[in-house]
Amino acid sequence: MQPDEQLKELRWHYGEAYVIDHLDDGRWLAQRRDDRQTLQAGSPDELLAMIRADYAARPVPRQLPE
């Protein structure tokens, strides 16, 4: 799967809780929408594992004020 497709997949599943991006230097980022804490990984699989662990420990509210 290409990086664009992987990014789209991550955003589909976790985009309501995290702002997710892939940078040109190869970093994968996910920023929590509630407190803006940022997770950083070297691959989409690593980021997915980090998101899952973070979300399990501290679920992100899906209805945040604008």
Backbone torsions as a table, in degrees:
resi	resn	phi	psi	omega
1	MET	NA	136.9	-179.3
2	GLN	-76.7	155.3	-179.8
3	PRO	-52.8	-39.5	179.4
4	ASP	-63.5	-39.8	178.8
5	GLU	-69.2	-38.8	178.7
6	GLN	-65.5	-41.4	178.3
7	LEU	-62.8	-44.8	178.9
8	LYS	-60.1	-41.3	179.9
9	GLU	-65.2	-45.8	177.9
10	LEU	-61.2	-43.7	179.9
11	ARG	-65.4	-36.8	179.5
12	TRP	-59.5	-44.5	-174.9
13	HIS	-83.7	-34.3	-171.9
14	TYR	-126.5	7.4	-176.0
15	GLY	-64.9	-23.9	177.4
16	GLU	-73.3	-24.8	-176.8
17	ALA	-103.7	-25.1	-176.0
18	TYR	-134.6	146.3	168.4
19	VAL	-90.1	117.4	-171.9
20	ILE	-116.2	136.4	-179.1
21	ASP	-148.4	158.8	174.7
22	HIS	-123.7	122.3	-177.8
23	LEU	-93.6	157.4	-178.3
24	ASP	-60.8	-25.2	-179.8
25	ASP	-81.9	5.2	176.1
26	GLY	97.5	-5.6	179.8
27	ARG	-78.1	144.9	175.2
28	TRP	-114.2	129.6	-175.3
29	LEU	-126.2	145.9	172.7
30	ALA	-139.2	120.2	179.6
31	GLN	-110.0	125.1	178.6
32	ARG	-60.9	139.1	-179.7
33	ARG	-78.4	-16.3	-178.6
34	ASP	-87.3	-53.6	-176.5
35	ASP	-114.9	3.3	176.3
36	ARG	67.3	14.3	175.1
37	GLN	-63.1	137.6	-175.3
38	THR	-111.1	133.6	172.8
39	LEU	-101.7	141.9	-178.0
40	GLN	-134.0	133.9	-177.8
41	ALA	-140.3	166.6	179.4
42	GLY	-96.8	-4.8	179.3
43	SER	-152.9	160.0	178.6
44	PRO	-65.1	-34.8	178.9
45	ASP	-66.5	-40.7	177.5
46	GLU	-64.7	-41.9	179.0
47	LEU	-65.0	-41.7	178.4
48	LEU	-59.0	-44.2	178.2
49	ALA	-62.2	-40.0	179.5
50	MET	-67.4	-42.2	178.0
51	ILE	-61.0	-47.1	-178.8
52	ARG	-60.8	-43.5	179.5
53	ALA	-66.4	-43.2	-179.9
54	ASP	-63.8	-45.3	-177.8
55	TYR	-67.3	-36.8	178.2
56	ALA	-65.9	-38.0	-179.2
57	ALA	-75.8	-37.0	-176.9
58	ARG	-146.2	87.1	-180.0
59	PRO	-55.9	139.8	177.6
60	VAL	-89.3	125.8	176.5
61	PRO	-58.3	135.6	-178.1
62	ARG	-84.2	-19.1	179.5
63	GLN	-109.7	85.2	179.4
64	LEU	-96.5	148.2	177.1
65	PRO	-65.0	146.4	-179.6
66	GLU	-73.1	NA	NA
